[in-house]
Amino acid sequence: MKTNPLDPACPVWRADDGTPLACHEKIKVMNENFRELRQSALDSLEDALLMGGSDAQWRRELHVMIDALASDFVA
């Protein structure tokens, strides 16, 4: 993951054709969403571990959930 110059904790956001997004406001929103999602995932993982859950299972299930996401939004 190449880091985003506006936020090194985030990837460089790209369009489907591979070109980097240039609009700073769009990048700002996507970075904020990414940081919030990362924090929520970390909180959930820590809760699972504190309750005796399996790290490996939690990660597998998160991947399954992400892979199953679908949007009805059409650009």
Distance bins in CASP14 RR format, pairs under 12 A and 6 or more apart:
PFRMAT RR
TARGET T0000
AUTHOR 0000-0000-0000
RMODE 2
METHOD distances of the structure
MODEL  1
1 8 0 0 0 0 0 1 0 0 0 0 0
1 9 0 0 0 0 0 1 0 0 0 0 0
1 10 0 0 0 0 1 0 0 0 0 0 0
1 11 1 0 1 0 0 0 0 0 0 0 0
1 12 0 0 0 0 1 0 0 0 0 0 0
1 13 0 0 0 0 0 1 0 0 0 0 0
1 14 0 0 0 0 0 1 0 0 0 0 0
1 34 0 0 0 0 0 1 0 0 0 0 0
2 8 0 0 0 0 0 1 0 0 0 0 0
2 10 0 0 0 0 0 1 0 0 0 0 0
2 11 1 0 0 1 0 0 0 0 0 0 0
2 12 1 0 1 0 0 0 0 0 0 0 0
2 13 0 0 0 0 0 1 0 0 0 0 0
2 14 0 0 0 0 1 0 0 0 0 0 0
2 18 0 0 0 0 0 1 0 0 0 0 0
2 20 0 0 0 0 1 0 0 0 0 0 0
3 9 1 0 0 1 0 0 0 0 0 0 0
3 10 1 0 0 1 0 0 0 0 0 0 0
3 11 1 0 0 1 0 0 0 0 0 0 0
3 12 1 0 0 1 0 0 0 0 0 0 0
3 13 0 0 0 0 0 1 0 0 0 0 0
3 31 0 0 0 0 0 1 0 0 0 0 0
3 34 0 0 0 0 0 1 0 0 0 0 0
4 10 1 0 1 0 0 0 0 0 0 0 0
4 11 1 0 0 1 0 0 0 0 0 0 0
4 12 1 0 1 0 0 0 0 0 0 0 0
4 13 1 0 0 1 0 0 0 0 0 0 0
4 14 0 0 0 0 0 1 0 0 0 0 0
4 20 0 0 0 0 1 0 0 0 0 0 0
4 21 0 0 0 0 1 0 0 0 0 0 0
4 24 0 0 0 0 0 1 0 0 0 0 0
4 26 0 0 0 0 0 1 0 0 0 0 0
4 27 1 0 0 1 0 0 0 0 0 0 0
4 28 0 0 0 0 0 1 0 0 0 0 0
4 30 0 0 0 0 1 0 0 0 0 0 0
4 31 1 0 0 1 0 0 0 0 0 0 0
4 32 0 0 0 0 0 1 0 0 0 0 0
4 34 0 0 0 0 1 0 0 0 0 0 0
4 35 0 0 0 0 0 1 0 0 0 0 0
5 11 0 0 0 0 0 1 0 0 0 0 0
5 12 0 0 0 0 1 0 0 0 0 0 0
5 13 0 0 0 0 0 1 0 0 0 0 0
5 20 0 0 0 0 1 0 0 0 0 0 0
5 24 0 0 0 0 0 1 0 0 0 0 0
5 27 0 0 0 0 1 0 0 0 0 0 0
5 31 0 0 0 0 0 1 0 0 0 0 0
6 12 0 0 0 0 1 0 0 0 0 0 0
6 13 0 0 0 0 1 0 0 0 0 0 0
6 20 0 0 0 0 0 1 0 0 0 0 0
6 21 0 0 0 0 0 1 0 0 0 0 0
6 22 0 0 0 0 0 1 0 0 0 0 0
6 23 0 0 0 0 0 1 0 0 0 0 0
6 24 1 0 0 1 0 0 0 0 0 0 0
6 25 0 0 0 0 0 1 0 0 0 0 0
6 26 0 0 0 0 0 1 0 0 0 0 0
6 27 1 0 1 0 0 0 0 0 0 0 0
6 28 1 0 0 1 0 0 0 0 0 0 0
6 29 0 0 0 0 0 1 0 0 0 0 0
6 30 0 0 0 0 1 0 0 0 0 0 0
6 31 1 0 0 1 0 0 0 0 0 0 0
6 32 0 0 0 0 0 1 0 0 0 0 0
6 34 0 0 0 0 0 1 0 0 0 0 0
6 35 0 0 0 0 0 1 0 0 0 0 0
7 13 0 0 0 0 0 1 0 0 0 0 0
7 24 0 0 0 0 0 1 0 0 0 0 0
7 27 0 0 0 0 1 0 0 0 0 0 0
7 28 0 0 0 0 1 0 0 0 0 0 0
7 29 0 0 0 0 0 1 0 0 0 0 0
7 30 0 0 0 0 1 0 0 0 0 0 0
7 31 1 0 1 0 0 0 0 0 0 0 0
7 32 0 0 0 0 1 0 0 0 0 0 0
7 33 0 0 0 0 0 1 0 0 0 0 0
7 34 0 0 0 0 1 0 0 0 0 0 0
7 35 1 0 0 1 0 0 0 0 0 0 0
7 38 0 0 0 0 0 1 0 0 0 0 0
8 31 0 0 0 0 0 1 0 0 0 0 0
8 34 0 0 0 0 0 1 0 0 0 0 0
8 35 0 0 0 0 0 1 0 0 0 0 0
9 31 0 0 0 0 1 0 0 0 0 0 0
9 32 0 0 0 0 0 1 0 0 0 0 0
9 34 1 0 0 1 0 0 0 0 0 0 0
9 35 1 0 0 1 0 0 0 0 0 0 0
9 36 0 0 0 0 0 1 0 0 0 0 0
9 37 0 0 0 0 0 1 0 0 0 0 0
9 38 1 0 0 1 0 0 0 0 0 0 0
9 39 0 0 0 0 0 1 0 0 0 0 0
10 21 0 0 0 0 0 1 0 0 0 0 0
10 27 0 0 0 0 1 0 0 0 0 0 0
10 28 0 0 0 0 0 1 0 0 0 0 0
10 29 0 0 0 0 0 1 0 0 0 0 0
10 30 1 0 0 1 0 0 0 0 0 0 0
10 31 1 0 1 0 0 0 0 0 0 0 0
10 32 0 0 0 0 1 0 0 0 0 0 0
10 33 0 0 0 0 1 0 0 0 0 0 0
10 34 1 0 1 0 0 0 0 0 0 0 0
10 35 1 0 0 1 0 0 0 0 0 0 0
10 36 0 0 0 0 0 1 0 0 0 0 0
10 37 0 0 0 0 0 1 0 0 0 0 0
10 38 0 0 0 0 1 0 0 0 0 0 0
11 20 0 0 0 0 0 1 0 0 0 0 0
11 21 0 0 0 0 0 1 0 0 0 0 0
11 27 0 0 0 0 0 1 0 0 0 0 0
11 30 0 0 0 0 1 0 0 0 0 0 0
11 31 0 0 0 0 1 0 0 0 0 0 0
11 34 1 0 0 1 0 0 0 0 0 0 0
11 35 0 0 0 0 0 1 0 0 0 0 0
11 38 0 0 0 0 0 1 0 0 0 0 0
12 18 0 0 0 0 1 0 0 0 0 0 0
12 19 0 0 0 0 0 1 0 0 0 0 0
12 20 1 0 1 0 0 0 0 0 0 0 0
12 21 0 0 0 0 1 0 0 0 0 0 0
12 22 0 0 0 0 0 1 0 0 0 0 0
12 27 0 0 0 0 1 0 0 0 0 0 0
12 30 0 0 0 0 0 1 0 0 0 0 0
12 31 0 0 0 0 0 1 0 0 0 0 0
12 34 0 0 0 0 0 1 0 0 0 0 0
13 19 0 0 0 0 0 1 0 0 0 0 0
13 20 1 0 0 1 0 0 0 0 0 0 0
13 21 1 0 1 0 0 0 0 0 0 0 0
13 22 0 0 0 0 1 0 0 0 0 0 0
13 23 0 0 0 0 1 0 0 0 0 0 0
13 24 0 0 0 0 0 1 0 0 0 0 0
13 25 0 0 0 0 0 1 0 0 0 0 0
13 26 1 0 0 1 0 0 0 0 0 0 0
13 27 1 0 1 0 0 0 0 0 0 0 0
13 28 0 0 0 0 0 1 0 0 0 0 0
13 29 0 0 0 0 1 0 0 0 0 0 0
13 30 1 0 1 0 0 0 0 0 0 0 0
13 31 1 0 0 1 0 0 0 0 0 0 0
13 32 0 0 0 0 0 1 0 0 0 0 0
13 33 0 0 0 0 0 1 0 0 0 0 0
13 34 0 0 0 0 1 0 0 0 0 0 0
14 20 1 0 1 0 0 0 0 0 0 0 0
14 21 1 0 0 1 0 0 0 0 0 0 0
14 22 0 0 0 0 0 1 0 0 0 0 0
14 26 0 0 0 0 0 1 0 0 0 0 0
14 27 0 0 0 0 0 1 0 0 0 0 0
14 30 0 0 0 0 0 1 0 0 0 0 0
15 21 1 0 0 1 0 0 0 0 0 0 0
15 22 0 0 0 0 1 0 0 0 0 0 0
15 23 0 0 0 0 0 1 0 0 0 0 0
15 26 0 0 0 0 0 1 0 0 0 0 0
15 27 0 0 0 0 0 1 0 0 0 0 0
15 30 0 0 0 0 0 1 0 0 0 0 0
15 75 0 0 0 0 0 1 0 0 0 0 0
16 75 0 0 0 0 1 0 0 0 0 0 0
20 26 0 0 0 0 0 1 0 0 0 0 0
20 27 0 0 0 0 1 0 0 0 0 0 0
20 30 0 0 0 0 0 1 0 0 0 0 0
21 27 1 0 1 0 0 0 0 0 0 0 0
21 28 0 0 0 0 0 1 0 0 0 0 0
21 29 0 0 0 0 0 1 0 0 0 0 0
21 30 1 0 0 1 0 0 0 0 0 0 0
21 31 0 0 0 0 0 1 0 0 0 0 0
23 29 0 0 0 0 1 0 0 0 0 0 0
23 30 0 0 0 0 1 0 0 0 0 0 0
24 30 0 0 0 0 0 1 0 0 0 0 0
24 31 0 0 0 0 0 1 0 0 0 0 0
25 31 0 0 0 0 0 1 0 0 0 0 0
25 32 0 0 0 0 0 1 0 0 0 0 0
26 32 0 0 0 0 0 1 0 0 0 0 0
26 33 0 0 0 0 0 1 0 0 0 0 0
27 33 0 0 0 0 0 1 0 0 0 0 0
27 34 0 0 0 0 0 1 0 0 0 0 0
28 34 0 0 0 0 0 1 0 0 0 0 0
28 35 0 0 0 0 0 1 0 0 0 0 0
29 35 0 0 0 0 0 1 0 0 0 0 0
29 36 0 0 0 0 0 1 0 0 0 0 0
30 36 0 0 0 0 0 1 0 0 0 0 0
30 37 0 0 0 0 0 1 0 0 0 0 0
31 37 0 0 0 0 0 1 0 0 0 0 0
31 38 0 0 0 0 0 1 0 0 0 0 0
32 38 0 0 0 0 0 1 0 0 0 0 0
32 39 0 0 0 0 0 1 0 0 0 0 0
33 39 0 0 0 0 0 1 0 0 0 0 0
33 40 0 0 0 0 0 1 0 0 0 0 0
34 40 0 0 0 0 0 1 0 0 0 0 0
34 41 0 0 0 0 0 1 0 0 0 0 0
35 41 0 0 0 0 0 1 0 0 0 0 0
35 42 0 0 0 0 0 1 0 0 0 0 0
36 42 0 0 0 0 0 1 0 0 0 0 0
36 43 0 0 0 0 0 1 0 0 0 0 0
37 43 0 0 0 0 0 1 0 0 0 0 0
37 44 0 0 0 0 0 1 0 0 0 0 0
37 62 0 0 0 0 0 1 0 0 0 0 0
37 65 0 0 0 0 0 1 0 0 0 0 0
37 66 0 0 0 0 1 0 0 0 0 0 0
37 69 0 0 0 0 0 1 0 0 0 0 0
38 44 0 0 0 0 0 1 0 0 0 0 0
38 45 0 0 0 0 0 1 0 0 0 0 0
38 62 0 0 0 0 0 1 0 0 0 0 0
39 45 0 0 0 0 0 1 0 0 0 0 0
39 46 0 0 0 0 0 1 0 0 0 0 0
40 46 0 0 0 0 0 1 0 0 0 0 0
40 47 0 0 0 0 0 1 0 0 0 0 0
40 62 0 0 0 0 0 1 0 0 0 0 0
41 47 0 0 0 0 0 1 0 0 0 0 0
41 48 0 0 0 0 0 1 0 0 0 0 0
41 58 0 0 0 0 1 0 0 0 0 0 0
41 59 0 0 0 0 1 0 0 0 0 0 0
41 61 0 0 0 0 0 1 0 0 0 0 0
41 62 1 0 0 1 0 0 0 0 0 0 0
41 63 0 0 0 0 0 1 0 0 0 0 0
41 65 0 0 0 0 0 1 0 0 0 0 0
41 66 0 0 0 0 1 0 0 0 0 0 0
42 48 0 0 0 0 0 1 0 0 0 0 0
42 49 0 0 0 0 0 1 0 0 0 0 0
42 58 0 0 0 0 0 1 0 0 0 0 0
42 59 0 0 0 0 0 1 0 0 0 0 0
42 62 0 0 0 0 0 1 0 0 0 0 0
43 49 0 0 0 0 0 1 0 0 0 0 0
43 50 0 0 0 0 0 1 0 0 0 0 0
43 58 0 0 0 0 0 1 0 0 0 0 0
44 50 0 0 0 0 0 1 0 0 0 0 0
44 51 0 0 0 0 0 1 0 0 0 0 0
44 53 0 0 0 0 0 1 0 0 0 0 0
44 55 0 0 0 0 0 1 0 0 0 0 0
44 58 1 0 0 1 0 0 0 0 0 0 0
44 59 0 0 0 0 0 1 0 0 0 0 0
44 61 0 0 0 0 0 1 0 0 0 0 0
44 62 1 0 0 1 0 0 0 0 0 0 0
44 65 0 0 0 0 0 1 0 0 0 0 0
45 51 0 0 0 0 0 1 0 0 0 0 0
45 52 0 0 0 0 0 1 0 0 0 0 0
45 53 0 0 0 0 1 0 0 0 0 0 0
45 54 0 0 0 0 0 1 0 0 0 0 0
45 55 1 0 0 1 0 0 0 0 0 0 0
45 56 0 0 0 0 0 1 0 0 0 0 0
45 57 0 0 0 0 0 1 0 0 0 0 0
45 58 1 0 1 0 0 0 0 0 0 0 0
45 59 1 0 0 1 0 0 0 0 0 0 0
45 61 0 0 0 0 0 1 0 0 0 0 0
45 62 0 0 0 0 1 0 0 0 0 0 0
46 52 0 0 0 0 0 1 0 0 0 0 0
46 53 0 0 0 0 0 1 0 0 0 0 0
46 55 0 0 0 0 0 1 0 0 0 0 0
46 58 0 0 0 0 1 0 0 0 0 0 0
47 53 0 0 0 0 1 0 0 0 0 0 0
47 55 0 0 0 0 0 1 0 0 0 0 0
47 58 0 0 0 0 1 0 0 0 0 0 0
48 54 1 0 0 1 0 0 0 0 0 0 0
48 55 1 0 0 1 0 0 0 0 0 0 0
48 56 0 0 0 0 0 1 0 0 0 0 0
48 57 0 0 0 0 1 0 0 0 0 0 0
48 58 1 0 1 0 0 0 0 0 0 0 0
48 59 0 0 0 0 1 0 0 0 0 0 0
48 60 0 0 0 0 0 1 0 0 0 0 0
48 61 0 0 0 0 1 0 0 0 0 0 0
48 62 0 0 0 0 1 0 0 0 0 0 0
49 55 1 0 0 1 0 0 0 0 0 0 0
49 56 0 0 0 0 0 1 0 0 0 0 0
49 57 0 0 0 0 0 1 0 0 0 0 0
49 58 1 0 0 1 0 0 0 0 0 0 0
49 59 0 0 0 0 0 1 0 0 0 0 0
50 58 0 0 0 0 0 1 0 0 0 0 0
51 58 0 0 0 0 0 1 0 0 0 0 0
52 58 0 0 0 0 0 1 0 0 0 0 0
53 59 0 0 0 0 0 1 0 0 0 0 0
53 61 0 0 0 0 0 1 0 0 0 0 0
54 60 0 0 0 0 1 0 0 0 0 0 0
54 61 0 0 0 0 1 0 0 0 0 0 0
55 61 0 0 0 0 0 1 0 0 0 0 0
55 62 0 0 0 0 0 1 0 0 0 0 0
56 62 0 0 0 0 0 1 0 0 0 0 0
56 63 0 0 0 0 0 1 0 0 0 0 0
57 63 0 0 0 0 0 1 0 0 0 0 0
57 64 0 0 0 0 0 1 0 0 0 0 0
58 64 0 0 0 0 0 1 0 0 0 0 0
58 65 0 0 0 0 0 1 0 0 0 0 0
59 65 0 0 0 0 0 1 0 0 0 0 0
59 66 0 0 0 0 0 1 0 0 0 0 0
60 66 0 0 0 0 0 1 0 0 0 0 0
60 67 0 0 0 0 0 1 0 0 0 0 0
61 67 0 0 0 0 0 1 0 0 0 0 0
61 68 0 0 0 0 0 1 0 0 0 0 0
62 68 0 0 0 0 0 1 0 0 0 0 0
62 69 0 0 0 0 0 1 0 0 0 0 0
63 69 0 0 0 0 0 1 0 0 0 0 0
END
